Amino acid sequence: MGEGYTYPTEQPTHRIDYILRSDDVVARAIAVVTSPLAAAASDHLPVIAQLSLPGRRVGTGH
């Protein structure tokens, strides 16, 4: 995982890709995927996030 730079893939120096969220969505983890496969797929590296969404937990009855 990278340091937040997503463009260009060869030597990323710019943060131009983001994940936007509302105040009720909690970002648990955010990262830039820097694998060779990710770099080959586009001129931007993908940004991924683990999010906690508001509301009931699926399958728990809560």
C-alpha positions in Angstrom: 0.0 0.0 0.0 1.2 3.5 -0.8 1.4 6.9 0.9 -1.6 8.5 -0.7 -0.2 9.6 -4.1 -2.1 8.1 -7.0 -0.8 9.8 -10.2 1.0 9.0 -12.3 1.4 5.2 -11.7 5.1 5.0 -12.7 6.2 7.4 -9.9 3.2 8.9 -8.1 3.7 12.4 -6.9 0.1 13.8 -6.9 -3.0 13.1 -4.7 -5.8 13.5 -7.2 -8.0 10.6 -6.3 -10.2 10.6 -3.2 -13.0 8.8 -1.4 -15.6 11.2 -0.2 -17.9 10.3 2.8 -20.6 11.9 4.9 -20.1 12.5 8.6 -22.1 9.4 9.5 -19.8 7.1 7.6 -16.6 6.2 9.5 -13.4 5.5 7.5 -11.7 2.6 9.3 -8.8 2.3 6.8 -7.8 4.0 3.6 -4.9 3.0 1.3 -3.5 3.3 -2.2 -2.9 0.0 -4.0 0.6 0.0 -5.5 0.8 -3.5 -7.0 2.2 -4.0 -10.5 -1.3 -5.2 -11.6 -2.9 -2.0 -10.2 -0.3 0.1 -12.0 -0.9 -1.7 -15.3 -4.7 -1.2 -15.1 -4.8 2.6 -15.4 -2.7 5.8 -15.3 -4.1 6.3 -11.7 -3.5 4.0 -8.7 -6.7 2.8 -7.0 -7.8 4.1 -3.6 -9.5 1.6 -1.3 -11.3 2.1 2.0 -12.8 0.1 4.7 -16.0 1.9 5.8 -18.5 1.6 8.6 -21.9 2.5 7.4 -24.7 3.8 9.7 -27.7 1.7 10.5 -28.4 -1.9 11.5 -25.9 -4.7 11.2 -27.0 -7.2 8.5 -28.0 -10.6 9.9 -27.7 -9.7 13.6 -31.2 -8.3 14.3 -29.7 -5.1 15.8 
